[in-house]
Amino acid sequence: MKPFLSKPFWQSVKIIALTSLRETYRNSFLGILWSMIQPTAYILVLSIVFSVMSRGSAKDIFVYSASGMVAWQFMTGAFTRAAGSLISRRTVFHHSVLPKSLFIVSDLLVAAYVFVIMLAVMFFLLVALGKAHAIALIYLPIALLPMIIFCLGGCFLLAYLSPYVGDIPHLTNLFFMVAFWTCPIAYPLEMIPEDKRLYFAYNPLYLIVEPVQRALHRGEPPIA
């Protein structure tokens, strides 16, 4: 526990995170904007499709979907990075005695950095659409806390397992691709047939994302 509280540890985490960001977007003209372009385009397509299917307002569905997607993107980004965090840096560990936790925390920090940018863009869009709730700024930190704790524990678990089970990065991507459609965050829960709604409503991943979505979309407290 002591290294996590030390100043050198967090200075090293910051340096590694900044280096990782530069490497990821080094040859890209739009840089980190690509981390927002893809999910935004995805949300727009989903909003149009589900607004037609549910016969609801495309704007309302967009706000609902976007509110859930920013949290979902943070989770998937954090777990995907963590799954390959130690595998991709094998050579570093052969030539240094740096603690592995440095790289896991730095990858989580990169995912958090992208999330904060997406969250700012999301809130700007809510203001532009007249759907912003000022109270959400108070509720949001409370709603995010369980998700951050869940991601931190899950990231360490995946990162330390992946060197022994090489398929974990691929399984992680597959899991979140499938799990996305079992969570009613891009589409309203009301679209699910009533006899099956309970299974979707109590999906563990949905229970983590839904408080964030509720705070952003409806301006309601995370604990209802």
Solvent accessible surface area in square Angstrom, and as a share of the most:
residue,aa,sasa,rsa
1,M,172,0.77
2,K,171,0.73
3,P,72,0.45
4,F,62,0.26
5,L,137,0.68
6,S,39,0.25
7,K,146,0.62
8,P,87,0.55
9,F,11,0.05
10,W,113,0.39
11,Q,91,0.40
12,S,36,0.23
13,V,1,0.00
14,K,122,0.52
15,I,113,0.58
16,I,27,0.14
17,A,5,0.04
18,L,73,0.36
19,T,65,0.38
20,S,18,0.12
21,L,24,0.12
22,R,153,0.56
23,E,91,0.41
24,T,73,0.42
25,Y,43,0.16
26,R,159,0.58
27,N,148,0.76
28,S,38,0.25
29,F,199,0.83
30,L,63,0.32
31,G,15,0.14
32,I,41,0.21
33,L,85,0.42
34,W,128,0.45
35,S,24,0.15
36,M,18,0.08
37,I,68,0.35
38,Q,137,0.61
39,P,6,0.04
40,T,48,0.28
41,A,51,0.40
42,Y,87,0.33
43,I,8,0.04
44,L,88,0.44
45,V,88,0.51
46,L,12,0.06
47,S,3,0.02
48,I,106,0.54
49,V,67,0.39
50,F,17,0.07
51,S,10,0.06
52,V,109,0.63
53,M,119,0.53
54,S,42,0.27
55,R,227,0.83
56,G,38,0.37
57,S,56,0.36
58,A,51,0.40
59,K,92,0.39
60,D,59,0.30
61,I,13,0.06
62,F,24,0.10
63,V,1,0.01
64,Y,22,0.08
65,S,0,0.00
66,A,3,0.02
67,S,0,0.00
68,G,0,0.00
69,M,1,0.00
70,V,5,0.03
71,A,0,0.00
72,W,8,0.03
73,Q,55,0.25
74,F,10,0.04
75,M,0,0.00
76,T,22,0.13
77,G,26,0.25
78,A,0,0.00
79,F,11,0.04
80,T,56,0.33
81,R,65,0.24
82,A,2,0.01
83,A,1,0.00
84,G,21,0.21
85,S,1,0.01
86,L,4,0.02
87,I,42,0.21
88,S,88,0.57
89,R,40,0.15
90,R,124,0.45
91,T,94,0.54
92,V,56,0.32
93,F,41,0.17
94,H,146,0.65
95,H,155,0.69
96,S,43,0.28
97,V,153,0.88
98,L,81,0.40
99,P,66,0.41
100,K,86,0.36
101,S,15,0.10
102,L,6,0.03
103,F,11,0.04
104,I,1,0.01
105,V,9,0.05
106,S,0,0.00
107,D,6,0.03
108,L,20,0.10
109,L,76,0.38
110,V,0,0.00
111,A,7,0.05
112,A,31,0.24
113,Y,105,0.40
114,V,21,0.12
115,F,14,0.06
116,V,92,0.53
117,I,41,0.21
118,M,14,0.06
119,L,27,0.13
120,A,63,0.49
121,V,60,0.34
122,M,5,0.02
123,F,45,0.19
124,F,142,0.59
125,L,56,0.28
126,L,2,0.01
127,V,88,0.50
128,A,75,0.58
129,L,57,0.28
130,G,66,0.63
131,K,63,0.27
132,A,37,0.29
133,H,63,0.28
134,A,83,0.64
135,I,70,0.36
136,A,1,0.01
137,L,108,0.54
138,I,111,0.56
139,Y,48,0.18
140,L,13,0.07
141,P,80,0.50
142,I,93,0.47
143,A,1,0.01
144,L,22,0.11
145,L,106,0.53
146,P,72,0.46
147,M,0,0.00
148,I,78,0.40
149,I,110,0.56
150,F,79,0.33
151,C,0,0.00
152,L,75,0.37
153,G,45,0.43
154,G,15,0.14
155,C,1,0.00
156,F,41,0.17
157,L,112,0.56
158,L,35,0.17
159,A,0,0.00
160,Y,93,0.36
161,L,76,0.38
162,S,0,0.00
163,P,52,0.33
164,Y,186,0.71
165,V,69,0.40
166,G,49,0.47
167,D,86,0.45
168,I,17,0.08
169,P,30,0.19
170,H,131,0.59
171,L,98,0.49
172,T,9,0.05
173,N,77,0.40
174,L,93,0.46
175,F,110,0.46
176,F,17,0.07
177,M,121,0.54
178,V,85,0.49
179,A,9,0.07
180,F,9,0.04
181,W,117,0.41
182,T,54,0.31
183,C,1,0.00
184,P,0,0.00
185,I,0,0.00
186,A,1,0.00
187,Y,13,0.05
188,P,22,0.14
189,L,35,0.17
190,E,125,0.56
191,M,57,0.25
192,I,18,0.09
193,P,77,0.48
194,E,139,0.63
195,D,109,0.57
196,K,103,0.44
197,R,69,0.25
198,L,117,0.58
199,Y,167,0.63
200,F,47,0.20
201,A,21,0.16
202,Y,140,0.53
203,N,23,0.12
204,P,96,0.60
205,L,15,0.08
206,Y,18,0.07
207,L,90,0.45
208,I,28,0.14
209,V,0,0.00
210,E,27,0.12
211,P,20,0.13
212,V,0,0.00
213,Q,4,0.02
214,R,29,0.11
215,A,0,0.00
216,L,2,0.01
217,H,44,0.20
218,R,102,0.37
219,G,12,0.11
220,E,64,0.29
221,P,57,0.36
222,P,16,0.10
223,I,145,0.74
224,A,117,0.90
